[in-house]
Amino acid sequence: MPTIKFKFTSQGGSQISKEIKAIADQLAKINGTRFDGNGSGLGAIRDQAGAAATQVRDLEQASRDAAEGTALLQQAAQIGAQAISAGVREFASFDDAIRAAGVTSQATAEDLEVLREESLRLATVSSKTPEEVAKTSIELSRAGFTALETAEALEGVVRASEATGTSLSKVGDIVAKTIRQFGLSAEDSTRVADVLVQAANSANVSIESLGQSLKFAGVAGAAANQDLETVVTALAALGDVGLGRYWRAESDGSIPSLSAN
């Protein structure tokens, strides 16, 4: 009697068709199997039919797996394309913001590259995106900072934003103005940020409210030779008891006083 051997592969639709044809050929041979007296012919048919049925099931599974595999590949390709597109857009926005900061501060190509590298570095060590850091560079440049001064000031701004949850743009505006009010330099941005964060975290005030009070108290305090720490501590103490909003600068530039006006 014929010996039937099965070989299963799953290499696409054409291969599946070949396998099905092979099964059909083998089943056809069953018709030619001879029966002997002890029933071995019947057993051979049963074995061959069972093997053929198993191979058919395997082919059906292979077909389903191939369809699922194709669908997964298509999905992966789509996700990859979307990720690449988003990355390109983010980089373009970052580059545009850096260039805008460079134009505002009239930066040289070398200074702009320093600002670019620092913005990228800060984005890797914080929760901020490169685009967010770059847009803050624009705000600092508009406040009169050069590209190199902005690069020096950014770290303090990012740290304060991270510590308080205040937006980068808001912190950048307050830090820049505070630096100018007290006649400090861009490299003092970390000092300014630390003073503001400490005050906000130790009293019932926020960086925003301190920034608002410093619009009046900062210049007057600096004119009276009061340093940043002294003025901010006083503002925090007043804010802690609900009096921070009463600070105002006197018309003669003296130390701000309490006023209900």
Buried (B, 14 or more C-beta within 10 A) or exposed (E): BEEBEBEEEBEEEEBBEEBEEBBEEBBEBBEEBEEEEEEEBEEBBEEBBEBBEEBEEBBEEBBEEBEEEEEEEEEEEEEEEEEEEEEEEEEEBBBBBBBBBBEBBEBEEEBBBBBBEBBBBBBEEBEBBBBBBBBBBBBBBBBEBBBBBBBBBBBBBBBBBBBBEBBBBBBBBBBBBBBBBBEBEBBBBBBBBBBBBBBBEEBEBBBBBBBBBBBBBBBBBBBEEBEBEEBBBBBBBBBBEEEBEBBBBEEEEEBBEEEEE
